[in-house]
Amino acid sequence: MSRNILILGASYGSLLATKLLMAGHNVTLVCRKKTAELINRDGTEVRIKLRDEPTHRSIFSRDQPGKLDATSPDSVDLSRYDLVGLAMQEPQYTNHTIRVLMIKIAAAKLPCLSIMNMPPLPYLKRIPGLADMNLEEAYTNAQVWERFTPGLVTLCSPDPQAFRPPEEAANVLHVGLPTNFKASVFADEAHNLLLRELEADIDAVRLDGHDVPVKLKVFESLFVPLAKWSMLLTGNYRCITPEEPQSIRDAVHGDLAVSQSIYEHVDSVARRLGADPQDQVPFAKYAKAAESLLKPSSAARAVANGAPFIERVDLLVKLISHQLGMSNANIDRTVQVVDQKLNERIEAGGI
């Protein structure tokens, strides 16, 4: 049976959308009006490398069994959808039209699957050790999440690395590291049946007889997506330096001993909250993957391009660490550098 999925965010969201379209499901991407017009006219193109193939393949939405459309936030009819995907950068949810849509989504009691790096606050409320912590400071506007029922929000570890090539149109996405989306379950088993249905349908997709990477994997543990925090704190946020941004590879491999200490400390924070070591990704596996990540992280690129706000998983982890009595000097230093760069952008822009 074809499901109808609403995904907020047409950039990174187009990767999950393409996998759903290939599995026969229908997707609406929520984005700017100009981008929506482009997608409705030309569709999307996601470039992905299949196993053992030397070059990327272009997968076009128009060639898939599922149907794709795009719309601006003010034109969404929520009665059409079975599931909402949250794929925008966290600061984007403060936009007025997005906030209005989020209020409507919360009121409609639709299950929401986040593929953001920054975990939605309602999801964190599902973890007993975090439910009563003061974490709002890490969010651009924490009030965006106030109306959501925690059990209706789950998190998907956004492990696949992808970016919009700067020379291409806004409907093109290049996948640099085709790993899996790892989703935790919802509180309601009916919603989990839907997740597992999508998981199985995506897993069954073949392209010219070949398996297609980037799966949706569903886990009972709430802590599986938190494994991404170690990667973000070790690599992504350390791409932001007092000078020019550096690649994830250089951030990780510039001083492997320091990188490993940060990675293992964040893992220990997750275990303190209740994570099982099996929920986590070994440092050696991450370090190997980082060797191929030759560009700065999206956060570092955003800061370099003048963004005054970015997702602050670095600050979130610092706040959690301090409230657990597990502060870490390297993490504090990373947060200080990011704060400094963002303050420079804010002052330069007169914000």
C-alpha positions as CSV (number, residue, x, y, z in Angstrom):
1,M,0.0,0.0,0.0
2,S,1.3,3.4,-0.9
3,R,1.8,5.8,2.0
4,N,1.8,9.6,1.8
5,I,4.7,11.2,3.5
6,L,5.3,14.9,4.2
7,I,8.9,16.0,4.5
8,L,9.9,19.4,5.7
9,G,13.1,20.3,3.9
10,A,13.9,19.7,0.2
11,S,17.7,19.4,0.4
12,Y,18.7,16.6,2.7
13,G,15.0,15.6,2.7
14,S,15.2,14.7,-0.9
15,L,17.5,11.7,-0.1
16,L,14.9,10.1,2.2
17,A,12.2,11.1,-0.3
18,T,14.0,9.4,-3.2
19,K,14.2,6.1,-1.2
20,L,10.5,6.3,-0.4
21,L,9.6,7.1,-4.0
22,M,11.7,4.1,-5.2
23,A,9.7,2.0,-2.8
24,G,6.4,3.2,-4.3
25,H,5.4,5.7,-1.7
26,N,4.3,9.3,-2.3
27,V,6.1,12.3,-1.0
28,T,5.5,16.0,-0.6
29,L,8.5,18.2,0.0
30,V,8.0,21.5,1.9
31,C,10.3,24.2,0.8
32,R,10.5,27.8,-0.5
33,K,8.0,28.6,-3.2
34,K,10.7,29.1,-5.9
35,T,12.2,25.7,-5.0
36,A,8.8,24.1,-5.0
37,E,8.1,25.4,-8.5
38,L,11.5,24.0,-9.7
39,I,10.8,20.5,-8.2
40,N,7.2,20.4,-9.5
41,R,8.5,21.2,-13.0
42,D,11.7,19.1,-13.1
43,G,11.6,16.7,-10.2
44,T,14.6,16.0,-8.1
45,E,18.0,14.3,-8.8
46,V,19.9,12.4,-6.2
47,R,23.4,11.2,-7.0
48,I,24.4,8.1,-5.2
49,K,27.2,5.5,-5.6
50,L,26.1,1.9,-5.7
51,R,28.4,-0.8,-4.1
52,D,31.4,-1.7,-6.3
53,E,30.5,0.9,-8.9
54,P,33.2,3.6,-9.6
55,T,30.9,6.6,-10.3
56,H,27.7,8.0,-8.9
57,R,24.4,7.3,-10.5
58,S,21.7,9.9,-10.9
59,I,18.3,8.8,-9.6
60,F,15.5,11.0,-10.9
61,S,12.2,11.3,-9.0
62,R,10.2,11.4,-12.2
63,D,11.4,7.8,-13.0
64,Q,10.1,6.3,-9.7
65,P,6.8,4.5,-9.0
66,G,6.0,6.9,-6.2
67,K,4.8,10.4,-6.9
68,L,6.6,13.5,-5.8
69,D,5.3,17.1,-5.4
70,A,6.5,20.1,-3.5
71,T,4.8,23.0,-1.8
72,S,5.4,26.0,0.3
73,P,4.6,25.7,4.1
74,D,1.4,27.8,3.9
75,S,-0.2,25.4,1.3
76,V,0.1,22.1,3.1
77,D,-3.1,20.0,3.6
78,L,-2.2,17.8,6.6
79,S,-5.2,15.5,6.1
80,R,-3.4,13.8,3.2
81,Y,-0.4,12.4,5.2
82,D,0.5,9.3,7.3
83,L,3.8,10.5,8.5
84,V,5.9,13.7,8.7
85,G,9.6,13.8,8.1
86,L,11.6,16.7,9.8
87,A,14.6,17.4,7.5
88,M,15.3,21.1,7.9
89,Q,18.1,22.6,9.9
90,E,16.9,23.4,13.4
91,P,17.1,27.2,13.0
92,Q,14.8,27.1,10.0
93,Y,11.8,26.0,12.2
94,T,11.7,29.5,13.6
95,N,10.5,30.9,10.3
96,H,7.0,32.2,10.8
97,T,5.3,30.1,8.1
98,I,7.2,27.0,9.3
99,R,6.2,27.6,12.9
100,V,2.5,27.9,11.9
101,L,2.8,24.6,10.0
102,M,4.5,23.0,13.1
103,I,1.6,24.1,15.3
104,K,-0.8,22.4,12.9
105,I,1.3,19.2,12.7
106,A,1.3,19.0,16.5
107,A,-2.4,19.6,16.7
108,A,-3.0,16.9,14.1
109,K,-1.2,14.3,16.2
110,L,0.8,13.1,13.2
111,P,3.8,10.9,13.9
112,C,7.0,12.8,13.2
113,L,10.3,11.2,12.1
114,S,13.2,13.6,12.5
115,I,16.4,13.3,10.3
116,M,17.9,16.4,11.8
117,N,21.3,16.4,13.5
118,M,19.6,18.4,16.3
119,P,17.2,16.1,18.1
120,P,13.7,17.7,18.6
121,L,13.1,18.5,22.3
122,P,10.1,16.3,22.5
123,Y,12.2,13.3,21.6
124,L,14.7,14.1,24.4
125,K,11.8,14.2,26.8
126,R,11.3,10.5,26.1
127,I,14.7,9.7,27.7
128,P,14.3,9.7,31.5
129,G,17.8,11.1,32.2
130,L,17.1,14.1,30.0
131,A,13.4,14.7,30.6
132,D,14.0,17.2,33.4
133,M,17.2,18.8,32.2
134,N,17.5,22.4,31.2
135,L,18.4,22.1,27.5
136,E,16.4,24.9,25.9
137,E,19.5,27.2,25.5
138,A,20.8,24.9,22.8
139,Y,17.8,25.6,20.5
140,T,17.3,28.7,18.4
141,N,13.7,28.8,19.7
142,A,12.7,26.0,22.0
143,Q,9.0,27.1,21.9
144,V,8.7,25.6,18.5
145,W,8.5,22.2,20.1
146,E,6.2,22.9,23.1
147,R,3.0,21.6,21.5
148,F,4.3,18.2,20.4
149,T,3.5,15.0,22.2
150,P,6.9,13.3,23.0
151,G,5.7,9.8,22.0
152,L,4.7,11.0,18.5
153,V,8.3,12.3,17.8
154,T,11.2,10.0,17.0
155,L,14.7,10.5,15.8
156,C,16.6,9.0,12.9
157,S,20.4,9.2,13.1
158,P,21.3,11.2,9.9
159,D,24.4,9.2,9.1
160,P,24.3,9.6,5.3
161,Q,26.5,12.5,4.2
162,A,25.1,14.5,1.4
163,F,25.3,18.1,0.0
164,R,23.9,20.3,-2.7
165,P,26.7,20.9,-5.3
166,P,27.1,24.7,-5.4
167,E,27.2,24.8,-9.2
168,E,23.9,22.8,-9.5
169,A,20.2,23.8,-9.2
170,A,18.4,23.4,-5.8
171,N,16.8,20.1,-6.9
172,V,20.1,18.2,-7.0
173,L,21.7,16.3,-4.1
174,H,25.1,14.5,-4.1
175,V,25.5,11.7,-1.6
176,G,29.1,11.5,-0.3
177,L,28.7,8.7,2.3
178,P,25.7,6.4,1.6
179,T,25.2,5.0,5.1
180,N,21.8,4.1,6.7
181,F,19.2,6.2,8.5
182,K,18.8,4.5,12.0
183,A,15.4,5.3,13.5
184,S,14.2,4.7,17.0
185,V,10.6,3.6,17.5
186,F,7.6,5.6,18.4
187,A,5.6,5.1,21.6
188,D,2.6,3.8,19.7
189,E,2.9,0.4,18.1
190,A,0.6,1.4,15.2
191,H,3.2,4.0,14.2
192,N,6.0,1.5,14.5
193,L,4.2,-0.9,12.1
194,L,4.2,2.0,9.6
195,L,8.0,2.5,10.2
196,R,8.7,-1.1,9.7
197,E,6.6,-1.2,6.6
198,L,8.7,1.6,5.1
199,E,11.9,-0.1,6.3
200,A,10.9,-3.3,4.4
201,D,9.8,-1.6,1.3
202,I,13.0,0.5,1.0
203,D,15.1,-2.6,1.7
204,A,13.4,-4.4,-1.2
205,V,14.3,-1.8,-3.8
206,R,16.7,-2.8,-6.6
207,L,18.2,-0.7,-9.4
208,D,19.1,-2.7,-12.5
209,G,19.2,-5.7,-10.2
210,H,21.6,-4.0,-7.7
211,D,20.9,-3.2,-4.1
212,V,20.6,0.6,-3.4
213,P,22.4,2.0,-0.4
214,V,20.9,4.2,2.3
215,K,18.3,2.1,4.1
216,L,15.9,2.9,6.8
217,K,16.7,0.7,9.8
218,V,14.3,0.7,12.8
219,F,15.6,0.0,16.4
220,E,13.8,-0.5,19.7
221,S,16.4,1.5,21.6
222,L,16.0,5.3,22.0
223,F,19.7,5.6,22.1
224,V,20.8,4.4,18.7
225,P,20.4,7.8,17.0
226,L,22.5,9.4,19.8
227,A,25.6,7.6,18.4
228,K,25.7,10.4,15.9
229,W,26.6,12.8,18.7
230,S,30.1,11.4,19.0
231,M,30.6,11.9,15.3
232,L,29.3,15.4,15.3
233,L,31.5,16.5,18.3
234,T,34.6,14.8,16.9
235,G,34.3,15.9,13.3
236,N,31.5,18.2,12.2
237,Y,31.8,21.0,14.8
238,R,35.6,20.8,14.8
239,C,35.5,21.8,11.2
240,I,34.8,25.3,12.5
241,T,38.1,26.9,13.4
242,P,39.0,30.4,14.4
243,E,40.2,30.8,10.8
244,E,38.9,29.1,7.7
245,P,36.8,25.9,8.0
246,Q,38.6,22.5,7.6
247,S,37.3,19.2,6.2
248,I,35.9,16.5,8.4
249,R,38.8,14.3,7.5
250,D,41.3,17.0,8.7
251,A,39.3,17.7,11.9
252,V,39.3,14.0,12.8
253,H,42.8,12.9,11.6
254,G,44.7,16.1,12.4
255,D,45.1,14.7,15.9
256,L,43.7,11.2,16.1
257,A,44.4,10.8,19.9
258,V,42.4,14.0,20.7
259,S,39.6,12.9,18.3
260,Q,39.4,9.5,20.0
261,S,39.2,11.0,23.5
262,I,36.3,13.3,22.4
263,Y,34.5,10.5,20.7
264,E,34.8,8.2,23.6
265,H,33.8,10.8,26.1
266,V,30.5,11.6,24.2
267,D,29.9,7.8,24.0
268,S,30.3,7.6,27.8
269,V,27.8,10.4,28.2
270,A,25.2,8.4,26.2
271,R,26.0,5.3,28.3
272,R,25.5,7.3,31.5
273,L,22.0,8.1,30.2
274,G,21.3,4.5,29.5
275,A,22.7,3.7,26.1
276,D,24.1,0.2,25.5
277,P,27.6,-0.1,23.9
278,Q,25.9,-2.0,21.1
279,D,23.9,1.2,20.3
280,Q,27.2,2.9,19.5
281,V,29.6,3.0,16.5
282,P,33.3,2.1,17.3
283,F,35.7,5.0,16.9
284,A,37.8,3.1,14.4
285,K,34.9,2.6,12.1
286,Y,34.0,6.3,12.2
287,A,37.7,7.4,11.7
288,K,37.8,5.1,8.6
289,A,34.7,6.7,7.2
290,A,36.0,10.2,7.9
291,E,38.9,9.6,5.6
292,S,36.6,10.1,2.7
293,L,34.9,13.2,4.0
294,L,36.9,15.8,2.2
295,K,34.6,18.8,2.7
296,P,33.8,20.9,5.7
297,S,30.6,19.9,7.5
298,S,27.3,21.7,6.6
299,A,27.6,23.6,9.9
300,A,31.0,24.8,9.1
301,R,30.0,25.8,5.5
302,A,27.0,27.7,6.9
303,V,29.1,29.7,9.4
304,A,31.7,30.4,6.6
305,N,28.8,31.7,4.4
306,G,27.7,34.1,7.1
307,A,24.9,32.2,8.9
308,P,24.2,33.7,12.3
309,F,22.5,30.5,13.6
310,I,23.2,26.8,13.1
311,E,22.2,23.6,14.8
312,R,24.0,23.5,18.1
313,V,24.5,19.8,19.0
314,D,27.9,20.8,20.4
315,L,26.1,23.1,22.9
316,L,23.5,20.5,23.6
317,V,26.1,17.9,24.5
318,K,28.0,20.4,26.6
319,L,24.8,21.2,28.6
320,I,24.1,17.6,29.1
321,S,27.7,16.8,30.1
322,H,27.8,19.6,32.7
323,Q,24.5,18.7,34.2
324,L,25.7,15.1,34.6
325,G,28.9,16.3,36.2
326,M,30.9,15.1,33.1
327,S,32.3,18.2,31.6
328,N,35.1,17.9,29.0
329,A,37.7,20.6,28.2
330,N,37.9,19.7,24.5
331,I,34.1,19.9,24.1
332,D,34.0,23.2,26.0
333,R,36.7,24.5,23.7
334,T,34.7,23.5,20.6
335,V,31.6,25.3,21.9
336,Q,33.7,28.4,22.6
337,V,35.1,28.5,19.1
338,V,31.6,28.0,17.6
339,D,30.2,30.7,19.8
340,Q,33.0,33.1,18.8
341,K,32.4,32.5,15.1
342,L,28.7,32.9,15.3
343,N,29.0,36.1,17.4
344,E,31.3,37.5,14.7
345,R,28.6,36.8,12.1
346,I,25.9,38.4,14.2
347,E,28.0,41.5,14.8
348,A,28.9,41.7,11.2
349,G,25.3,41.5,10.2
350,G,24.0,43.9,12.8
351,I,21.7,41.3,14.2
